[in-house]
């Protein structure tokens, strides 16, 4: 694969072409699996939004397994994952399944405060969210040696 070239394709296809232990970091914001009942298109060409929680968790775990192969030693995955009003269980269940069923564990969490809470949540029973969660994953075997950018 060429360095500094954009590949407009399914990430799993791209990962399959990469050499083992060839990248330092993955930064991604996967589809959140939060399709609304009255919506038919979320803008994804290859991904079918609206899986059940088990299917979505298994799909995410398969991505982590593929990233495990291409990440260098001490590499990390930065995973931006929001939660949906329609399915509040999906995000925590998926994070739990990733930790239980892959070689990765959560090293840290960043709470990203957005400039605005758009799209505004108009739900009568939920707060408007101005933050999203960004999870930092490292391999379980590298957790004790995982480096951060903070001074100790």
C-alpha positions in Angstrom: 0.0 0.0 0.0 1.1 3.5 -0.7 1.8 5.9 2.2 -0.1 9.2 2.1 -2.7 7.9 -0.3 -6.4 7.9 0.5 -8.2 4.6 -0.2 -11.9 5.1 -0.5 -13.1 1.6 0.4 -14.4 -0.5 3.2 -11.9 -0.4 6.1 -11.8 -4.1 6.3 -10.7 -4.4 2.7 -7.9 -1.8 3.4 -6.8 -3.6 6.5 -6.6 -6.9 4.7 -4.0 -5.4 2.3 -1.8 -4.0 5.1 1.4 -5.6 6.4 1.5 -7.0 9.9 2.6 -4.5 12.6 2.7 -1.6 10.1 0.8 1.2 11.9 1.1 3.0 15.2 -2.4 4.3 15.7 -6.0 3.9 14.5 -8.3 6.8 14.9 -11.9 6.0 13.9 -15.5 6.9 14.4 -17.4 3.9 13.3 -21.1 3.9 12.4 -23.0 4.1 15.7 -25.8 1.7 14.8 -28.4 4.2 15.8 -30.8 4.3 12.9 -34.0 6.0 13.7 -37.2 4.0 12.9 -38.4 6.6 10.4 -35.1 6.8 8.6 -34.1 4.6 5.7 -30.7 6.1 4.8 -27.8 7.1 7.1 -25.3 7.7 4.3 -23.5 4.4 4.5 -22.8 2.5 1.3 -21.4 -0.7 2.7 -22.6 -0.8 6.3 -26.1 -1.9 7.3 -27.2 0.4 10.2 -29.6 -0.9 12.7 -28.1 -4.3 13.7 -29.2 -5.9 17.0 -26.8 -5.3 19.9 -25.2 -8.7 19.6 -24.5 -8.4 15.8 -23.1 -4.9 16.2 -20.8 -6.0 19.1 -19.5 -9.0 17.1 -19.0 -6.7 14.1 -16.9 -4.2 16.2 -14.9 -7.1 17.7 -14.0 -8.4 14.3 -12.7 -4.9 13.4 -10.6 -4.9 16.6 -9.2 -8.4 15.7 -8.2 -7.1 12.3 -6.6 -4.0 13.7 -4.7 -6.1 16.2 -2.8 -7.7 13.3 -1.7 -4.4 11.7 -0.9 -2.4 14.9 2.7 -2.2 15.9 3.8 -3.1 19.4 2.4 -0.5 21.8 0.0 0.8 19.2 -3.4 2.1 20.2 -6.9 2.5 18.9 -8.8 5.8 19.4 -12.5 4.9 19.1 -15.1 7.7 19.0 -18.4 6.1 19.8 -21.6 8.0 20.7 -24.7 6.6 22.2 -28.2 6.8 20.6 -31.5 7.8 22.0 -33.1 4.9 20.3 -30.8 2.3 21.9 -29.0 3.4 25.0 -27.6 -0.1 25.6 -25.5 -0.5 22.4 -22.5 1.6 23.4 -21.7 0.1 26.8 -22.5 -3.4 25.7 -20.2 -3.1 22.7 -17.3 -1.6 24.8 -17.8 -4.5 27.3 -17.7 -7.1 24.4 -14.6 -5.5 23.0 -12.8 -5.8 26.3 -14.1 -9.4 26.9 -13.6 -10.8 23.5 -10.5 -9.1 21.9 -6.9 -8.6 22.9 -7.7 -5.0 23.8 -8.6 -3.1 27.0 -9.6 0.4 27.7 -6.5 2.5 28.6 -8.4 5.8 29.0 -11.5 7.8 28.1 -11.6 11.3 26.6 -14.8 13.3 27.0 -15.0 15.5 23.9 -16.9 18.6 24.6 -18.4 19.8 21.2 -18.9 23.4 20.3 -22.6 22.9 20.1 -25.1 20.1 20.9 -26.1 19.7 17.3 -28.1 17.9 16.3 -30.1 19.1 19.3 -31.9 16.3 21.1 -35.6 17.1 21.2 -36.5 14.1 23.3 -38.7 14.8 26.2 -37.0 12.2 28.5 -33.3 12.7 27.7 -30.8 15.6 28.1 -29.2 17.4 25.2 -25.7 16.0 24.8 -22.8 18.3 24.2 -20.2 15.6 24.7 -19.1 12.4 23.0 -16.9 9.7 24.4 -13.5 8.8 22.8 -12.1 5.5 24.1 -8.4 4.8 24.1 -7.7 1.1 23.7 -4.4 -0.7 24.0 -3.5 -4.4 24.0 -4.1 -6.0 27.4 -0.6 -7.3 27.3 0.8 -3.8 26.9 -1.5 -2.0 29.4 1.2 -1.6 32.1 3.7 -0.2 29.6 1.2 2.0 27.6 2.5 5.5 27.2 0.4 8.6 27.5 1.2 12.2 26.7 1.0 13.4 30.3 3.9 14.3 32.6 4.2 12.0 35.6 
